[in-house]
Amino acid sequence: MVLNQLQCGYQNRSDRMVILRCIGPDQFFLERVVFPVEILGFEAPPASEVEIWSHSLGGPELLERFLAEELTSVSELDWPQSA
């Protein structure tokens, strides 16, 4: 059982599908596809880093990077959103 998980959320407000990757301590790894306008809720350990990736003609592209703590707001309006 994992204790002290953060309740996180991310909304993709772009018109393209993105990949959310969450990398944390103790080999924690989460990767999910987030479709346009979709809201993804997930749990992550404190000190995890969240990356938002897209795919362009040149290959994978890192769009944004957050700490998991930045995605813990109970209000979806405060969640970081894609560009």
N, C-alpha and C positions, 0 to 999 in steps of 0.2 A: 504494500500500500504506500502511495506517495502522498506525503503531507505537504501543506503550504503551497498548493497549486494556485496560481492566479487565474481568475476568470477573465478571459480576454475576448475582444471582439474587433472585427475589421469589416468595413464595408467597401466594396469595390464600386466606386462611382464613375469608373471609366467606361468606355464603350468596347473594351477588349477584355478577354479572359486574362487573368494573371495567376501566378503561382505564389502562394504564401509558404515560406519556409521558416520554421521556428527551430532554432538550435540553442540548446541549453546545457547546463551542467549534467554530469553523470551520464553522458552519451544520449541525452534527450534529443529527439529529432521528430519533427512533424512537418509534413508537406501536403498541401491541399490546393486543388484548383478552385479559384473563386471567379464565378461568372459575373458579367456586368450587373450592377445593382444588387448583387447578392450580399447578404450579411453572414459572415462566418463567426460562430462562437467556438472557442476552444479553451483548453486549460494548458498552462505552461508553468514550469518552475520559475521562481524569481531569478533574476539575472540572465534570463534567456534573451536572445536577439532574434528579431523577426525581420525577414527580408521579403520584399515584394519584387518578383521577377516577371518580365514579359518576354516575348519573342519577336524580334524584328528581322528584317532581311539580313542583317549582319550577324544574327545568332541571338543567344540569350542576352538580356539586358537587365541589369539591376536598376530598378526604378526608385525604391525607397528602402530605408533601414530604420527600425525602431527598437527600443527596449520593450520587453513585454509589459513592464510597468506602465508604459504610455498607452497601452491598449486596454486598461482595466476599468475605464469609466462605465458607470451604469447607464449613462445617457449616450445613445448612438450618435447624437450630434457632436459629441466630443471625440469620437473615434477618429483616428487618422484615416484619411481616405486617399484613394489613388488619384494621381494627377490626371 
